[in-house]
Amino acid sequence: MNDPKPIDVLVVGAGPAGSALAIDLVRRGLDVRIVDKSPHAFDGSRAKGVQPRSLEVLDDLGALDDVLAGGDIYPKLGLHGGPLTLPWKMFPHREATADVPYPNTWLIPQYRTDRALHARLRQLGLGVEFGREMVELTQDADTVTVKVAGVDGIEEITARYVVGADGGASGVRRRLDIGFAGSTDESDRMLIVDASVTGLARNRWHMWPRPGGRLIGACPIPHSDAFQWIVRLTPDEEPPREKDAIVRRIREHTRDRRIELHDIHWTSVFRPNIRLAEHYGRGRVFLAGDAAHVHTPAGAQGLNTGIQDAYNLGWKIAQVLAGADARLLDTYEAERQPIAAGVLGLSTEKWAGIARLDPSSMKRGKDEQQLALSYFGGPLAPADGESTPTLRVGDRAPDAELLDADGRQIRLFDVLRGPDFTAIAYGADAAEALGNLNWPAAGARLKRITVGPGGALTDLSNTLQRAFGLAGDTLLLIRPDGYLGHIATRDFLTTTHKAAQAMTP
């Protein structure tokens, strides 16, 4: 069976990155398919930490409610040393503020994150096509042709763009012949086990560190009786596979014979890979998520970086399909590859610290939360652009608490939600300029918001003013992925129009 008409985008891989991308593309009205070679959705807990910035992205994509319902805040660590257990706060608990509505890393097993994204896709009218493996890929100047193997045979799909979000062993990346620079330490392995457990308190993420980097950890999976066990194997150790052997291994290390595993739901042997794709695409094919970068598990960075790859790429593909300059797609690699390189360094440093039993390596803070990641200095955020005392072009647009014309409280993120650009005029002169700003009819629309006297919104508590560092009339252009595309405090029309040209048809 062959598809006679090219679709807009084929996404290969239905993990967090691929699913988030498909959601973003579908809500933009594009013709999308998403395939995955696995026979069904992923069953393991694997990547279990969703960072505050990713929670904001999931909010915008419409999947946050299910993610919040499926998880919980992280418990304190319980560091076991002989008869003593030391409580250790790995994640400082923060209260929500006007500019950061989701300040804490969220503990949720990956299978629930995947299913929340798949449920959102179904709401939008698209289902994941499981049991369908890409076996061939070719492209020309206008389209990409992919052969997909399934139970019904080979199907040929033609798409204007293809995105490989098919994991660290990406077949898409291999067919593009893109290098995957880095290392895999075959001697450093972890057995990961999801199992129902008795004999262990659920109010702690238990860790039993031992000299030489030997470690066993057990993190409670929310809303279940299961834990995710991590057993760091010695270099020559054969991973135990049967339940009794796994229990023996755990008891020998922990010296706690009360621990009992009842049902093993999922097991895997994990080797920390530290790799970064030399390019994030070639021609009309792009890479996202683990296909572009793989990390150690320390710091919960991989899944989050992949979701934000998707969030960066989706609107750019849609804009180019609507008539924007194709060079906009070059900014995907230029913006995201340096972010992944920095994240790789962070997670690698944390992983090495755990091996040394360095307590500081178990601390988590703003670096892991990804709220401060910025595209400043990149192709869409020139370093010579205007700034405010708190923000530069390319920075994340913070949230704020505003009042609408009826006096009801509204979050700025509620205003920004959706696939559009947003322009915020603060002050009378900026508002006048915004009213005269021309915007293309094709592609993402522009929401025009005025804040202040006579405006649609009022910053009664000055939360917008403080978060954005507004000292006078300012026109802000916010990209569809929630980053500042332009800041204008003078020459509002000329400078904003110039900045928009690089991102619009």
C-alpha positions in Angstrom: 0.0 0.0 0.0 1.4 3.4 -1.0 0.4 6.9 0.0 -0.2 8.7 -3.3 -0.2 12.2 -1.9 2.7 13.6 0.1 1.9 14.3 3.7 3.4 17.3 5.5 5.5 15.5 8.1 6.3 11.9 9.0 7.6 11.4 12.6 9.6 8.2 13.2 9.5 7.3 16.9 6.6 7.8 19.4 8.6 8.4 22.6 8.3 11.8 24.4 10.2 13.8 21.7 8.3 12.3 18.7 4.9 12.5 20.4 5.4 16.1 21.6 6.4 17.1 18.0 3.4 15.3 16.5 1.1 17.2 18.9 2.6 20.5 18.0 2.4 19.8 14.3 -1.2 18.5 14.3 -2.5 21.5 16.3 -1.0 23.7 13.6 -3.2 22.0 11.0 -0.5 19.9 9.3 -1.0 16.5 7.8 1.1 14.2 10.0 1.7 10.5 10.6 3.7 9.0 13.5 5.1 5.5 13.4 7.0 3.4 15.9 8.6 0.0 15.4 7.6 -1.2 18.9 4.4 -3.3 19.0 3.0 -1.1 21.7 3.7 1.9 23.9 6.8 1.8 26.2 6.2 -0.1 29.5 9.1 1.0 31.7 9.7 3.8 34.1 13.1 4.7 32.6 13.2 8.6 32.3 11.2 9.6 35.4 11.9 13.3 36.0 10.0 16.0 34.2 11.6 19.4 34.7 9.8 22.7 35.3 10.4 24.0 31.8 9.1 20.8 30.3 6.0 21.1 32.5 5.4 24.5 30.9 5.7 23.0 27.4 3.3 20.2 28.3 0.9 22.8 29.6 1.0 24.6 26.2 0.6 21.3 24.3 -2.5 20.3 26.4 -1.0 17.2 28.1 -0.1 18.6 31.5 -3.2 17.5 33.4 -2.5 13.9 32.7 1.1 14.2 33.6 0.3 15.9 36.9 -2.3 13.2 37.7 0.2 10.5 37.0 3.1 11.7 39.2 4.1 13.5 42.3 6.9 15.6 43.8 10.1 13.8 44.5 10.6 12.4 48.0 13.7 13.0 50.1 16.6 10.7 49.6 17.1 8.1 52.3 20.9 7.4 52.3 21.5 4.0 54.0 24.8 3.5 55.8 24.7 0.5 58.0 22.0 0.8 60.6 21.6 4.5 60.0 19.5 6.2 57.4 20.3 9.8 56.6 17.5 11.9 55.1 18.8 14.1 52.2 16.9 16.7 50.3 17.9 16.2 46.7 15.3 18.6 45.3 14.7 21.8 47.2 10.9 22.2 47.3 9.8 25.6 45.9 6.5 27.3 46.0 4.9 28.5 42.7 5.5 32.2 41.9 4.0 34.6 39.4 6.7 34.0 36.9 7.4 30.2 37.5 4.1 28.3 37.9 5.7 24.8 38.1 8.8 25.2 40.2 9.5 21.6 41.1 10.8 18.6 39.1 7.9 16.1 38.7 8.4 12.4 39.4 6.5 10.3 36.9 7.4 7.0 35.2 8.1 7.4 31.5 5.3 5.1 30.5 2.8 7.5 32.0 4.4 10.5 30.3 4.2 8.6 26.9 0.6 7.7 27.5 -0.4 11.2 28.4 1.1 12.5 25.1 -0.5 9.7 23.1 -3.9 10.5 24.7 -3.4 14.2 23.7 -2.6 13.1 20.2 -5.8 11.0 20.0 -7.8 14.1 21.2 -6.4 15.9 18.2 -7.4 13.0 15.9 -4.1 11.3 15.4 -3.0 7.8 16.6 0.4 6.3 16.9 1.0 3.6 14.3 2.8 0.9 16.3 4.6 -2.1 14.8 5.8 -0.1 11.8 9.5 0.1 11.2 11.3 2.4 8.8 13.5 0.2 6.5 14.4 2.7 3.8 14.7 6.5 3.4 15.5 8.6 0.3 15.0 12.2 -0.4 15.1 14.7 -3.2 14.8 18.5 -3.3 11.0 18.5 -2.5 10.1 15.3 -0.6 11.3 12.4 1.4 10.2 8.9 0.6 10.2 6.3 3.5 9.5 2.6 3.3 7.8 1.3 6.4 7.5 -2.4 7.2 4.5 -3.7 9.2 2.3 -6.8 9.5 0.6 -5.9 6.2 3.9 -5.6 4.3 5.8 -2.6 3.0 4.2 0.8 2.7 5.8 3.7 0.9 5.1 7.1 2.5 6.1 10.4 0.9 6.4 13.4 3.1 7.6 17.0 2.8 9.7 16.5 5.9 10.7 13.6 8.1 11.8 13.8 11.8 13.7 10.9 13.3 12.9 10.7 17.0 13.7 7.0 17.1 16.2 6.8 20.0 19.9 6.5 20.5 20.2 3.7 18.0 18.3 5.8 15.5 17.8 4.2 12.1 17.0 7.6 10.6 20.4 9.0 11.8 22.2 6.0 10.4 20.6 6.4 7.0 21.6 10.0 6.9 25.1 8.9 7.7 25.4 11.5 10.5 28.1 10.9 13.1 27.3 10.3 16.7 30.3 11.6 18.5 31.0 10.5 22.1 31.5 7.3 24.1 29.8 4.3 25.6 31.4 2.7 28.7 30.6 -0.9 28.4 32.0 -1.6 31.8 29.6 0.9 33.5 26.2 -0.8 33.4 23.0 -0.5 35.5 20.3 -3.0 35.9 16.9 -1.2 36.1 13.9 -3.1 37.5 10.3 -1.9 37.9 8.9 -4.2 40.6 6.2 -4.3 43.3 7.9 -4.3 46.7 7.2 -4.9 50.3 9.5 -4.2 53.3 10.5 -0.7 52.1 9.0 2.7 53.1 7.6 4.7 50.2 8.4 8.1 51.6 12.0 8.0 50.5 14.1 7.5 47.4 16.3 4.9 49.0 20.0 4.7 48.2 22.6 2.3 49.4 26.0 3.7 48.4 29.2 1.6 48.8 32.9 2.4 48.1 34.1 2.1 44.6 30.9 3.6 43.1 28.8 0.6 43.9 25.2 1.7 44.3 21.7 0.4 44.6 18.8 2.8 44.5 15.0 2.3 44.8 12.7 5.2 43.9 9.0 4.8 44.6 6.8 5.1 41.5 3.8 7.3 42.3 0.3 5.9 42.6 1.5 2.3 42.7 3.2 -0.2 45.0 6.2 -0.4 42.6 9.7 1.0 42.9 12.2 1.7 40.1 15.4 -0.2 41.3 18.8 0.8 39.9 21.6 -1.7 40.5 25.0 -0.5 39.4 26.8 -3.6 38.2 30.5 -4.4 38.6 32.5 -4.4 35.3 32.4 -8.2 34.9 29.1 -9.0 36.5 26.5 -10.9 34.7 23.1 -9.1 35.3 20.7 -11.2 37.3 17.6 -12.0 35.3 15.3 -14.0 37.4 13.4 -12.6 40.3 15.1 -14.7 43.0 18.5 -13.7 41.7 17.6 -10.1 41.6 16.3 -10.2 45.2 19.5 -12.0 46.3 21.6 -9.3 44.7 19.6 -6.5 46.4 19.7 -8.2 49.8 23.5 -8.8 49.6 24.1 -5.2 48.9 21.6 -3.6 51.2 21.9 -6.2 54.0 18.1 -6.0 54.4 16.3 -9.3 54.3 12.9 -7.7 54.7 12.9 -6.5 51.1 10.8 -8.6 48.8 10.0 -8.2 45.1 6.6 -9.6 44.1 5.9 -8.6 40.5 8.6 -7.5 38.1 7.0 -5.3 35.4 10.0 -4.3 33.4 13.8 -4.8 33.4 16.6 -3.3 31.3 20.4 -3.1 31.4 21.4 0.5 30.8 24.9 1.6 29.6 25.5 5.3 30.1 26.0 6.8 26.6 27.4 10.3 26.2 26.9 11.2 22.6 25.9 14.1 20.4 24.9 14.0 16.7 27.4 16.0 14.5 24.4 17.5 12.7 20.7 17.7 13.6 19.5 16.9 10.1 20.3 16.7 6.5 18.2 18.1 3.7 14.5 17.6 4.6 15.2 15.1 7.4 15.8 16.1 11.1 16.7 14.4 14.3 15.2 15.0 17.7 15.5 13.6 21.2 17.8 10.6 21.8 18.4 10.3 18.1 20.4 13.6 18.4 21.8 13.3 21.9 22.1 10.7 24.6 22.9 11.3 28.3 23.7 9.7 31.5 20.6 9.4 33.7 21.9 11.8 36.3 19.9 15.0 36.5 16.9 13.9 34.5 17.9 15.8 31.4 17.5 13.5 28.3 13.7 13.3 28.1 13.3 17.0 28.8 15.9 18.0 26.3 14.1 15.9 23.7 10.7 17.4 24.4 12.2 20.9 24.0 13.9 19.9 20.7 10.4 19.1 19.5 9.0 22.4 20.8 11.7 24.3 18.9 11.4 22.4 15.7 7.6 22.1 15.3 6.7 25.8 14.7 9.7 26.2 12.3 8.6 23.4 10.1 5.0 24.8 10.0 6.3 28.3 9.1 8.5 27.0 6.3 5.6 25.0 4.9 3.5 28.2 5.0 6.1 30.0 3.0 8.8 31.2 5.4 12.4 31.1 4.2 13.8 27.6 4.5 16.8 29.0 6.3 14.6 29.2 9.4 15.0 25.4 9.7 18.8 25.9 9.9 18.2 27.6 13.2 17.0 24.4 14.7 20.5 22.9 14.9 22.1 26.2 15.7 19.8 26.7 18.7 19.4 23.2 20.0 22.8 21.6 19.5 24.7 23.9 21.9 21.9 23.3 24.5 22.4 19.6 24.3 26.1 19.9 24.5 25.8 21.9 27.7 23.3 19.4 29.1 25.6 16.5 28.3 28.3 18.2 30.3 26.1 18.7 33.2 24.7 15.2 33.4 28.1 13.6 32.8 29.6 15.7 35.7 26.8 14.6 38.0 27.2 10.9 37.0 30.9 11.0 37.7 30.2 12.6 41.1 27.8 9.8 42.0 30.6 7.3 41.3 32.8 9.2 43.7 30.0 9.3 46.3 30.2 13.1 46.2 27.1 14.4 48.0 27.0 17.5 45.9 26.4 15.3 42.8 23.0 14.4 44.3 21.8 18.0 44.7 19.5 19.3 42.0 18.9 23.0 41.3 18.2 25.6 38.6 20.7 24.1 36.1 18.6 20.9 35.9 15.3 22.7 35.7 16.1 24.2 32.3 14.2 27.4 33.0 17.4 29.5 32.4 18.3 27.9 29.0 18.5 30.7 26.4 19.0 31.1 22.6 20.6 34.4 23.2 23.5 35.0 20.7 22.0 32.6 18.2 20.7 33.3 14.7 17.3 34.4 15.9 18.5 36.2 19.0 21.5 38.4 18.0 23.7 39.5 20.9 23.5 43.1 19.8 19.7 43.2 20.3 17.9 45.2 22.9 17.5 43.8 26.4 15.8 44.7 29.7 17.4 44.6 33.2 16.1 41.0 33.6 15.8 39.5 30.0 17.5 39.3 26.7 16.2 38.3 23.3 16.2 34.5 23.2 15.4 34.0 26.9 12.3 32.2 28.1 9.3 34.4 28.5 8.3 34.2 32.2 4.7 33.9 33.4 2.9 36.8 35.1 -0.4 37.4 36.9 -2.7 39.9 35.0 -6.3 41.1 35.1 -8.5 41.0 32.1 -11.0 43.7 31.2 -13.6 42.2 33.5 -11.2 42.2 36.5 -10.6 38.5 36.4 -7.2 37.1 37.1 -5.4 35.5 34.1 -2.0 34.1 33.7 0.2 35.3 30.9 0.8 31.7 30.0 -3.0 31.4 29.3 -2.6 34.2 26.8 0.4 32.6 25.2 -1.1 29.1 25.0 -1.5 27.8 21.4 0.5 27.8 18.2 0.7 31.5 17.6 3.2 34.3 18.0 2.3 36.9 20.7 3.1 40.6 20.7 2.8 42.4 24.1 2.7 46.2 24.1 3.5 47.8 27.4 2.8 51.5 27.3 0.8 53.9 25.0 3.5 54.4 22.3 4.2 50.6 22.1 0.4 50.0 21.9 0.1 52.4 19.0 3.0 50.7 17.2 1.5 47.3 17.7 -1.8 48.5 16.1 0.2 49.4 13.0 2.3 46.3 12.8 1.7 44.3 9.6 1.7 40.6 10.0 1.6 37.9 7.2 -1.8 36.2 6.6 0.0 32.8 6.1 1.6 30.8 8.8 1.2 31.3 12.6 -1.0 34.2 13.5 -0.1 37.1 15.8 -1.9 37.7 19.1 -1.8 41.4 19.9 -2.0 42.1 23.6 -1.8 45.6 25.2 -1.0 45.9 28.9 -1.7 49.1 30.9 -4.3 51.9 30.9 -6.8 51.3 28.1 -5.3 47.9 27.3 -6.9 44.5 27.3 -4.9 43.4 30.3 -3.8 45.2 33.5 -0.6 44.5 35.4 -2.1 45.4 38.7 0.5 43.7 40.9 3.4 44.6 38.6 4.3 41.0 38.1 4.8 41.4 34.3 6.8 44.6 34.9 9.1 42.9 37.4 9.6 39.6 35.5 10.2 41.3 32.2 12.2 44.2 33.6 10.0 46.8 32.0 11.0 50.4 32.7 9.1 52.2 30.0 7.3 51.6 26.7 8.3 48.2 25.4 7.1 46.0 22.5 7.8 42.3 23.1 7.5 39.6 20.4 7.2 36.1 21.8 7.8 33.1 19.6 5.4 30.2 19.4 7.8 28.2 21.7 7.6 30.8 24.4 11.0 32.5 23.9 11.6 36.1 23.3 11.9 36.8 19.6 12.4 40.5 19.9 12.5 43.3 22.5 11.9 46.9 21.3 12.1 50.0 23.5 12.4 52.4 20.5 11.8 52.1 16.7 9.1 49.7 17.6 7.7 49.0 14.1 11.0 48.9 12.2 12.9 46.7 14.5 10.0 44.3 15.3 9.2 43.9 11.6 12.8 43.1 10.8 13.0 40.5 13.5 9.7 38.9 12.4 10.8 38.6 8.8 13.3 35.8 9.7 10.5 33.8 11.2 7.4 34.4 9.0 6.3 33.9 5.4 
